[in-house]
Amino acid sequence: MPNWNRGHIVGQKPPLKPREVWSIRTRLQVSGAERDLALFNLAIDSKLRGCDLVTITVGDVALSGSVRDRAVIVQKKTGRPVQFEITEQTRAAVGAWIARRRLSERDFLFPSRVRAKPHMSTRQYGRIVDKWVASIGLDPKRYGTHSMRRTKASQIYKKTGNIRAVQLLLGHTKLESTVRYLGIEVDDALAISEQVEL
């Protein structure tokens, strides 16, 4: 019997690099894929797990037709709220998607195309992520929905070195989880330490 993970790369999925984010975003803009552009931008900004991203309602991110600057979502895994910013380009993409679909505040932001399901499934989201990364020449087996979650968090850490801020943004309860999640090694910690003189 073959292994369940045969042909799959196991372990942490790497985050996207800034140029890869811009490549995917540009392709989605040029192709006019409003749903995918809103989904992609919100996935990067929110740093949410796939299960939380697909269940966002319009009311979670917009009020009276206007997309908010910030939103708060209660995470399914931990039951704890996590806050995230919604950048201007994401607000524009999400607003255009809401208007195009004429979604009300009670509607799921990313409704399912299958009548029996109220919102997009995490499996469908995973297939969409595979399509995005393949479109810019990356191997879909190496990347996944967690790559989207890790992308902005890893850039924030690289620019600031502030693990506590990243912990709060990801909604982790333990700092150790954030350290593991970011893949911070002893060398990284020592490099940061060497930059500080007392």
Residue, then its C-alpha position, 0 to 999 in steps of 0.5 A: m500500500p503506498n504512503w499517504n504522502r507519496g509524491h508530496i513534500v512534507g513539513q513547513k511550506p515556505p512563504l512567498k517572496p515579495r516579488e512572487v506576491w507582486s507577480i501573482r497579484t499582477r496576473l490576477q489584476v490583468s486577467g480580471a479575476e475579481r474573486d481571486l484577487a480579493l481572496f489573494n489580497l485578503a489571505i496575505d493581509s489577514k494571515l489567517r488559516g484557510c479554515d478561517l479565511v473561507t468562512i469570513t462574512v461580508g459583515d466581518v470586513a465591511l460595514s454599510g458597503s464600505v470595507r474596513d481598515r481593520a477586522v477581528i476574526v475569532q479563530k476556529k482552532t483556538g477560539r481566540p480573536v485575532q485582529f488584522e489590517i486591510t490594506e488599501q489595495t485589499r479594500a479596493a479588491v474586496g469592495a469590487w468583489i462585494a459590489r460585483r456579486r451584490l453580497s449582503e453583510r450576512d453573506f459569506l465573502f467567498p460563497s461556494r459555487v456548489r449549492a449544498k455548501p454555503h462558502m468556499s471549501t478549504r480544499q477549493y482554496g488549496r486548489i486555487v493557491d496551487k493554481w496561483v503559484a503554478s502560474i508564476g512557475l513555482d512548484p505547487k507541491r512546495y507551497g500551500t495555503h499556509s504559505m499564504r498565512r506565513t508570507k506577511a508574517s515572515q516579512i514583518y519578522k525580517k524587517t522588524g525582528n519583533i517576534r512578539a508582534v508576529q505572535l499577536l498577528l498570527g494569534h499564537t498563544k505561545l511564543e515558542s509556536t511563533v518561533r517554530y512557525l517562522g523557522i527561526e534558528v539559533d543563527d538568526a537569533l545570534a545575528i539579531s543579538e549581534q546588532v544590539e550593543l550595550 
